């Protein structure tokens, strides 16, 4: 094991008959008198290169690199748990991203800096003008909310709807036969109907009351106008017929 006045790689001693003290010596070379490593392979440290260098931790007899998510590349020598995480990561080895609700979090996953949609301290409540769409995102209030924004949890409008809209988030249009084109915010019931229609949503024709009924009250139990010469209340007799009937009644009363 002796070559031209020095030991071959991996050996030391006066007669170069003893292995270097560690297999982790860089290039398998060591001090020829003491057997100590002159330098260590990547990840190892110490005179005999049996310890783990900073940024590495022990797994069995080997040293593995700390997670790339560890802050300052530092982790526990034995467990590999990071001594803090890079911004945006969490977990023992900082391999999991922070919740999408936040841009920074502590190692246990607690949000410390919220994204633009959520509010501190826990980044679970939406900012004003937004409502929670699910556990990770907020959505803008309905464009049909007239005033007061919306509830941050349900998204329902806090105030009135824009004209012609109804529903919790004012997402529905008032029925087309409402007059004026407005209806109850919560039920969709029309405030009044266009001529010729009745019902809560003004979707029934007045002709269903009587064939010649062209206008009726919203409840649909009374005609208020008939077509042509037909007469109220049932729009069943013409004016001409009524005149003849009245004349005949007069004649009869005189003769009787």
Long-range contacts (C-beta under 8 A, 24 or more apart in sequence): 6-32, 7-32, 21-47, 21-48, 22-48, 22-49, 22-50, 24-48, 24-49, 24-50, 25-49, 52-77, 66-93, 67-93, 67-94, 67-95, 69-93, 69-94, 69-95, 70-94, 82-107, 99-123, 99-136, 100-136, 100-137, 101-136, 125-152, 126-152, 131-155, 141-169, 142-169, 142-170, 142-171, 144-169, 144-170, 144-171, 145-169, 145-170, 146-170, 160-185, 161-185, 175-201, 175-202, 175-203, 177-201, 177-202, 177-203, 178-202, 190-218, 192-218, 193-218, 195-225, 210-234, 210-235, 210-236, 211-235, 212-236
